[in-house]
Amino acid sequence: MKLEGKAHAKINLSLRITGVRPNGYHDLETIMLKLDLADRVQLEISKGWKITAEVPARPELNSSDNLACRAAKMFCDELGLEKKIHIVIDKKIPLGGGLGGGSSDAAVVFKLLHAEFPGMSESRLKELATRLGADIPFLLQDAPLALAKGIGEELFPLPNLPRRNVVLLNPGFPVSTPEAYAAYDRRLTNEGVNDNCVAALQRPENWSDLDRLIGTGKGNDLQIVVEEMFPEIAKARQRLLEEGAQSAQMSGSGATVFGLFDDRALAERVCENVRELGHAIFTTTIA
């Protein structure tokens, strides 16, 4: 049996850190949006008991630690399924870039298995997804735009915004999410709470609402500390603005920055112009 699905990338249009839990996890309020850029995930299911992953473009991900493998194991363990599952991922989303690539692959595995092997409630599936990764509950559900709170488990779908052109620029290295949050915590200790990022408390009515927030440079609480660690990220973001992006911001904990464009032809030209700074990808949002 073969099952197949698309694992969409995401960007954080806003990211506000609202607190730290005793277990070290951070409470967030973040608006996330899916992109047309996607990995293709295929499951080959047969009799037996073994879960493996194959990522032809990135063989270092051929491991049981791959989030997609872990999602399959969690699902099978929960239902007591004994299946041989080989997961093949056509990788298009940059690794460690704040675009949710691994999380999206895991979400598709959950979704495909849930459709094929009923027996688990939607709420329980969401619990498993939350346990595995903060972005997975959002990527598991269908809405392309949503506000997520807590550690990602509280989801509030938002009205769709018109399709927008996006240039993604990754400087060519990953950023450790734990290190990014640790740097934020150190700054928080020294400077107190940052209450400037308020867009996640509101329901954006249009792109202008979000462009205004991103334009302040305070749409992502992690951006300032990560850019201090990696000036290349600040340079990439500034370059997108200089090239004509209406707004530009780091996604998640980085290292990818995104530029938003109203004009598709301009966005495609900019994508070519900025390749000297890293891996540049043209894509669109999902309407």
Buried (B, 14 or more C-beta within 10 A) or exposed (E): EEBEBBBBBBBBBBBBBBEBEEEEBBBBBBBBBBBBBBBBBBBBBEEEEEBBBBBEEEEEBBEEEBBBBBBBBBBBEBBEBEBEBBBBBBBBBBBBBBBBBBBBBBBBBBBBBBEEBEEBEEEEBBBBBBEBBBBBBBBBBEBBBBBBBBBBBBBEEBEEBEEBBBBBBBBEBBBBBEEBBEBBBEBBEEEEEBEEBEBBEBEBEEBEBBBEBBBEBBBBBBBBBBBEBBEBBBBBBEBBBEBBBBBBBBBBBBBBBBBBBBEEEBBBBBBEBBEEBBBBBBBBBBE
